[in-house]
Amino acid sequence: MKTEHIILIPARAGTSNISRQTLRLVANKPLIYYVIKNALKYTKHVYVSTDSYEIKEISNLYGAKVINRPKKLTKNVTKLEDIAFDALSEICREKSFTKCLILNLKYPLIEISTIKKFFSILSKSVQTVYGFEFNSHHQYKKIHFQGKETGRIIEDLNNCVITEKVVSFNIDKFLKTRKFSAPFFGLKLSENEPIALNSYHDFGILEKILNRKRILVRVDGSNKIGLGHVHNMLTILNHFRNEDVIIVMNYKNRLGFKKFQEHLYKVKFFKSDLELFTIIKQFRPDMIFNDILDTTSNYIKKIKKEKIFVVNFEDLGDGRRYANLVFNPIYHSAKNNTNEYYGPNFACVRDEFRMWNSTLLRTNPKNVVIIFGGLDPTNKTYQILKLVKKYELKNVKYSVVIGQEYKDRNKLLKLISTMKKENFQIKLNENIDFLSKIFHESDFAITSNGRTVFELGSLHVPMIVIPVNKREKRHTFVKKHDVGYMVQLKNELTSHNFLNAFNKMTQYNIREKFHNNLKQVNLLYGVDRVVQRINNEFTVSNNK
């Protein structure tokens, strides 16, 4: 039972490298505050062993009890066992405890789940559990794993670990022997839990960590909606790399989750609203980013009840009215809603597109890129190539881009093979990670009317856009800014619309007009504007 467990925090007045380390302010609180706070989340029986009157008063202030440590136990060479024996001998005179965890001040970031494990592992056969982290530079102990996180510590010269000043043990045997009893077990600490506070610079790092925002990202990807939302979130999250981020996806719409894992983000899945809100409650986010298309008022209201800052993307649903911020770059609105931002000034193009200069405007076009997203669920890529073949549009080279999840690959390959025999110049690009180079080399593009138009536009590439669903028909960027043609391909009878747009786009003066119009739209720094507004509004919201 928790009532039989005790946490002991050693905190002497003097340290060899940092003056007043224990009481040094970090994010406006003394260091010891964070260790006590985490310990109290597990048990009310938290004791501080100290020789300092000041540390004693501060510890009492934050809810810990204090054991006065004699001067003889305040030296650098003093063993942890001696400190523990002195404190527990006094504590256990008044109340009986069964298990103890010694928690060093270098663990202000320790998780409550880790504290629980230190106690739960202890048994009659497991008398002592050290926290450890791997360090290849120190070769003196080996961990012999018996599970994913725990194992026996033995003397060895390989598979080396450092045992840290966090150790749990059974009190009864310890008080009889005055030492930590073998066999020693090890509990692996997460890479974020130990922090070396060896310099004032380290305190600055700790302060940044403690001030990190917790951001939960609700995002979906599927054959129906594509991967645009995934790429949009990856672009924005590049500007929040110092924050604590978790990705949450609907299990049915989890396409693209590996992209997040490649960028080292934690990903969780849910199958019901109950599971989703359980994840939210456990993570306790400061912010939630929703890139899931239209939201409902019930969903956003439920989040807002938890005092969470909400940011929505590409949202025309009722829920947007209750969000703190909404970014709809692909739509236009004449309304002046204080929390909603419309238009291309808030488009977030990927970092790779910010590395290039404007595309070269050639008198005669040489290269045309055809791209309808990596998935292309309506198979527009195939339809466009059929039209190119039908109208014998052989005067340019075509760069066709598809992704790994493209379903009609064999059908497309067969068509491309046939067209090449008829002297069409076609290059198929699959699973391309560096699209910007292909875009930069293109004289114009044939594409869907989604977020890709902003990436093409950022390099000043004129475009023929073909909406692939009802939502894309409402996207206004190309028409409003006059940077290309929007073509509706309903059936064979409307294919001449595509031919007319293609022939016009081959004319230099037409492409020059679109190229110059794109220069008037600043698409490269939309992500900076979005991030700045999120940070500013979050700060204002927190200060209310």
Secondary structure, DSSP 8 states (H G I E B T S, - for coil): -GGGEEEEEE--S--SSSTTTTT-EETTEEHHHHHHHHHHHH-S-EEEEES-HHHHHHHHHTT-EEEE--GGG-STT--HHHHHHHHHHHHHHHS--SEEEEE-TT-TT--HHHHHHHHHH--SS--EEEEEEE-TT--SEEEEESSSSEEEEEE-SSSBEEEEEEEEEEHHHHHHHSS--SSEEEEE--TTS-----SHHHHHHHHHHHT--EEEEEE-BBTTTBSHHHHHHHHHHGGGTTSEEEEEEEGGGBTTHHHHHHTT-EEEEESSHHHHHHHHHHH--SEEEEESSS--HHHHHHHHTTT-EEEEES--SGGGGGSSEEEETTS------TTEEESGGG----GGGGS-------SS--EEEEE-TTT-TT-HHHHHHHHHHHTT--SSEEEEEE-TT-TTHHHHHHHHHHHHHTT-EEEEEES-S-HHHHHHT-SEEEE-SSTHHHHHHHTT--EEE---SHHHHT--HHHHHT-EEE----SGGGHHHHHHHHHHHTSHHHHHHHHHHHHTS--TTHHHHHHHHHHHHHHHHHH-
